[in-house]
């Protein structure tokens, strides 16, 4: 039996040196005259262990990490190909604490299978959901997704089934499925991990969405900063098309569905669904006024489903295991699992998929291991650059859409960025307003002007100029932006600003006057 060596080829692992490790292993194999197959899988998501190399043995897969090129020779000397012990030895990947504590549904295959092997995908349960969907009516598929409680994982948390039903019930000579892969939030990488590590699950989810709503064409809109994801998705679509998963007859059925990969030009605002549609149509990405909703008049004026990558990638497991199985996970109105992305100043950075309901403190302290610097955690921003900053006093908040909203926060795309006690929250509030000013499409006044005036006002506070008066002005600006902006960019920017002011007031007080030594 030819040994199989798994070396992640996704962006995160590559950034940590996986390519150099792969070349070193290939070179060592050649030098020793050993025949082995190197599989460039996706990452499992424990980036503090990357590059994490795995080898298939008679007793299952054994992991080693983080592996450096300088470790390779000693790995082989220590019986690496049969799971021999080494200073980088981690044992069975499933038993590594970071993975053992997870509930992997959407990411079950990520880091396990060969991303571009349809055979490997099917061997691990792939296409079961699509096969089941083909045996149902479109209305039954929509009912199952609705019953599962799946909500949009891109940030808004809107019920996926309701969106699908609206498109199904809307008359149109052409309908579209658009996948929003413009993952622009700080500390987020779940979309990228799926596209690079398990692209067929996204293709399967989009195909099911097409059958359920009567759409025959899909588009995946990927941000230009994700060249590896673009390359993998293009190859995966081609493979799926040749295998009959996509095309005029999906898996030999009467349903047709095909899809294309499109690349955005790098505008954060194009993560907003209507600006994304304008960009897809070849226009400048600017937010559209609603109504009409995209479900009624979306891409090219046709009924359109717009879902995030994780929303669509979660559909196959629902159609495979059933709505009741998926709904059994979670709490309240937040059902299923959520891929939590832990980043920033944190000891154990990575993707952790779990059912809704863990507290923020559990995620940061127990899963993330606290700060990488060893200093106390001061603030945690959840939900990207538009998310609120939570202090330790709010660490008992369960990871749940409604629980976070009740504390003036948002889950968003479930990115968590950790800050230690050296962080200056006035500077973080300024960054939020500056980010909005730079990324605003400029269509509405509250966002375009409010963010710019906000930066100027924060600067006056930092300079000690009428701090109380200017704090009141920032609060007023935020109120105008929150309720007057056309989309979430301007509407949510007040969350990081006001949470900084509310929870960290000392950072907004004038610096004490220093008396010169006589």
Order of alpha helices (4+ residues) and beta strands (2+ residues): beta-alpha-alpha-beta-beta-beta-alpha-beta-alpha-alpha-alpha-alpha-alpha-beta-alpha-alpha-beta-alpha-beta-alpha-beta-alpha-alpha-alpha-beta-beta-beta-beta-beta-beta-alpha-beta-alpha-alpha-alpha-alpha
